[in-house]
Amino acid sequence: MKRVLVLLIFLSVSFTVFAAPVTIVYLDRSETNLEAGSYIKKQAKSNKLSHKFTFASKVSALKGDEKVVVILNSGRSSGTDPRIATYLDTVQDKQAIILVNLYSIGKNILMGSVKSADSTYGVDEISAASQWEDRDAAVQAMHKQWTAELFRLIEIRQAL
């Protein structure tokens, strides 16, 4: 019994230690970015995913050797923050990048994704409404949907 317990502890620690870190970039400490970052971590935990998240408040903090980078584009009704657009236009290797667009579009609930081949910036994109105040079932389902897609894309990058 002791051996099984020790083995389980070892396995759980090694999955946590060896999980490739996921860097989440937010440009402003807005309520939307804080809620999104917190929700991503909460969903990863509730889905028993071993992702280790680190946070950066600017794209210039990226070293260029990250395995997975999630950039939160928020505070807009459409389009991409010019600071993010400039970064995406200049970065050479975009394979690690996932762009999450959290749009302020009133009471509308939306979720969609664009593959890197179809993206203006050559990165996988996820778009969703930035609703955090209204916690009804439809809003919760939308947030679960975009985080599930995010985790799927993270898994693909970590397997590369």
N, C-alpha and C positions, 0 to 999 in steps of 0.2 A: 504494500500500500504506500509506503514511504517513497519507493522508487517511482511509482506512478505520479504521486504528488510533485516530486522534484522534477520529473520530466515535464509535467504540465506547466509548472512555473518557468522552467527553462524555455519551453516553446513560446509561451506568451511574452516573455522578456525579449527573446530573440526576434520575434516578429516586430515588436515595437522598436527595438534598436536598429534592425536592418531595413525597416521600411524607408523608402526614399522620401525625403522631406518634400512637402508641397509648399511652395512659397505663394502666399496670397498678397497681391499688391493692391493697396487702396491709396488714392491720392489725397483724400480729405477725410478727416475724422467726422464724417457726417453720420447721422442716425442710420441712414440706409446702409452705409458701409459697415458700421458696427453691428447692426442687426444681421446683415448678410454673413459676415465673418463668424459671428456667434452661431448662426443657424447652420452653417456648413459644418462647424465642429460638432454641434449637437447631433446633426443627422449622421455624421460619420460614426459617432459614438453609438447612437441607437442602432445603426446597421452593423455594428461590431467590425468596422473597418480599421485597419492599423495605420492609417495615414498620420504622419507627424506634420503638423502645420506650423509654419513660421510666417510672420507678417512683416511687410515692408511698406513704408509710407511714401515711397517714390520709386520710379522705375530706375533711377540712377543708382539705387542701392543693390540692384541685381548684379551678380558677378559674371554671368554669362555661362556658368557651368551647371545651372540648375536643371534638374531632370524634369520638373513640372513647375510651371508658373501660371497662376490664375490671376488675371488682372480684372479688378472690379471697375466697370465703367458706369458711374451712377450720377444722379443729379441732373439728368437731361430728359427731355421728352422724346428725343431721337438723336441719332448720330453718335459720334465718338468724341470724347474729350480731346481737344487739340494736343494736349500733352501726351496722351496715349497714342494718338495718330502719328505724332512725330516719332515716338519711340518705335512703333511698329513699322514705320517707313524706313528706319535706319538699321534695325536689327537684321543680321544676316540669317541666322539659324532660328527659324520660328517653330520648329517641331515641338518644343517644350511648352509653348504658349497656348493658353485657353483664355479667350476674352468673354467675360460675363457682363452683358449689358442689362442693367437694372433701370428700366425706364419709368419716369414719372408720367403716367398717362391717365390721371384721374382715377375713376373707379373701375377701369377696364382691367380684366385679368387675361394675361397672355403668357404664353411660353412657346418658344420656337428655337430651332438651332440651325446653323449653317455650317457645312463642312468646309475645311480649309480651302479646297479647290474652288469653292464658290464664293469665298469671302474676299472682300476688297483688300484685306490685309494679309491674306494667305494663312490665317489661323482659324482653328475651330472656334465658333462663336455660339453662345447661348444667350437668348434674350428672354427676359421675364419682366413682369410688372414689379415695381418696387414697393408694393403695398405691405406694410408691416403692422399697421394699426388695426385693420379689420381682420380678425382671426377666424372668419367663418370657414366652413368645410371647403368651399371652392378655392379660397386663397391658400389654405393649407395644402390642398392637393396640388396647386400650381407650384408652390415652393418645393414640395417633395419631388415633383416631376423634374424641375430644373436641377435640383441637387443630385437626383439619381443620374441624370445625363452627365453632370459634371463628374461624378464618381466613376462613371463608365469611361469617360475620356481620360481621367487620371490613371485608371488601371491600364489603359492602352499605353500611355506614355511610360509608366513605370515598368512595363514589360519589355520596352525597347532596349 
